[in-house]
Amino acid sequence: MVESQSDASTVSLTKSGPDRATGLKRKNGVARNHVKKDRGGGQSVRRQGFKLWMLIVPFIILSLIFSYLPLFGWVYAFFDYQPPIPLSESKFVGLQWFKMLVQNPAQLHTIAQVLINTFAMSGLGILTSIFPLFFAIGLNEIRTRWFKNLVQTLTTLPNFISWVLVYSVAFAMFSSTGMINQLLENLRLIAEPVKFLDSDSWTWIKMLLWSLWKGLGWGSIMYLASISGIDQELYEAAQVDGANRWQQILHVTVPQLMPTYMVLLMLSVSNFLNNGMDQYFVFQNAFNLKHIQVLDLYVYNIGMGNNSLSLATAISMLKSLVSVVLLISVNAISKRTRGESII
């Protein structure tokens, strides 16, 4: 019996030996396949990352060409440059133009008024920056699809109209001989034409209204995209809790849009001194020049109107540095208060 048992165990060991070897080979093969897959997966990730990098390279090049390369022009602020004399033949004056900004009382008074106009225009723009958010929420609540598309199209189209054409429309409607004055006179509501354009009264408000009309629909596109990305389960949960449509907007839509609004707000604050020139350039005249001349328009008038490109460069240089400081400050405040930042 003992011999038979030992023989049986020997047979079983001899039978299991090849099976065990085969199993080890299979395990080693599987392990090698996993290593190959890991290597292949790493290579595919690197390949995908390289493709994404190549996609953004053109935009990096464009940023370098149009945003950083022009910074070389700051060197004109340290020379007494008079075109068409080459810069190499111009006199180096160092910080003369920067000293002139703070030593000349007349220049200081003019710059102070320009800064007041700039701060007023930018401040009103920031205060009304919430309007596109509300407009986007209103558009999203429209259930009739064709009417929603019509409203969005009509409010977005003005963004693609140049300020020159906008002023042409404004002149045709609001000039002393325009359609509005003609209508009011025919209705016997006024005896003399109302000076809508050639007047210095309510200049800041009028510029704000034109800016809102032109950019409201375009500014709402970002918020509409954010609304489409809100998880619908949040609305379903609010409905289960008994929230009506207004409460869903107040407690779901608005909080979900706040991160987008804060990012756009930080960008607006960083561009606090850069409120553009086109709008104010076409609407300026001898009557409203005092309150319509913002910093960008003032730099243009100094550089091109008074042929003082070096002084205009110095003012523009200071404006850019202040804008960078404002961006960093607002970003730090947002990071400390909300825990989110863009830098």
C-alpha positions, 0 to 999 in steps of 0.5 A: 500500500505504501509503495502504491501511494508513493508511486501515485504521488510520484506520478502526480508530481511528474504530471504536475511538473509540465503543467506548472512550468506551462503556467509559469510561462503563461504568467511570464508572458502575461507580465511581459505583455503588461510591460509592453502595454505600459510602454505602448501606453506611455508612448501613446500618451507622449505622442498625444501630448506632442500633438496637443503641443503642436496645436498650441505652437501657432498661438504661442508664436502669434502671442510672441509676435503681437504681444511681446515683440512690440514691447521693444517699442518701449525703448522710444520712451528713452529717446527724443524721437522725431520721425522720420529720423532713425532711432539710432540718430535720435538723442538719448534723454533717459527719464526726461519724458517720465519726469515731464509727466510729474513736473509740468502742472498743466500736463498733470492737470490734463492727465488727472482729467484723463485718468478720471475719465478712464476710471469712470468709463472702466468703473461703469463697465465693471459695474455693468459687467453683470448684465451679460450674465443676467441676459444669458440667464434670460435667454436660457429661460426662453422656451420658444427655440426660434424666438431665442435664436432670433433674439441672440442673433439680433443682440450679437450682430452689433459686436461685428459692426465697426464703431465707424458704422455705429457712429454713422447710425448715431449721427443719422438718428441723434444729430441736430438734423437727425431722425429723432430730432425731426420726429420730436419737432414734427410732434411739437415736443421740442422747439429746438433740436436736442444736442445729443452728440455735440454736447458734454452733458452725460458723456460717460452715460452715453458712451456706456449705453452705446457700449452695452448695446454693442457688446451685450449679446456677445458678452453673454455667449460665454455664460450661455456656454457655461449654462449648457455645461451645468449638471442637469442632476442639480436641477432635478435635485432642486425640483425634488426639493420643491424649488420653482424655476426662479429658485432654481435660477437663484440657487443653481444657475447663478452659483454655477456661473460665478466662477466664469464671472469672476474670471471675466471680472479679473480680466476686466480689472486687469484691463482697467486702464485699457478701455479702447480707443475706437469708440471714443475716437469716433464720438469725440468732438470739440464739445465733449473732448474734456470728458470723453478723452480716455487714456488710450485716446489721449496717448493717440492724440499726443503721439499722432496729433502733437507728434510726440511719440516718445511722450506717448510711449512713456505714458503707454508704458506706465499704463501697461505696468499699472495694468499688470500690477492690477491683474496680480493684485486682483488675482491675489485677492481672488485666491485668498477669498475664493481659493481660485485664481488664473495665475 
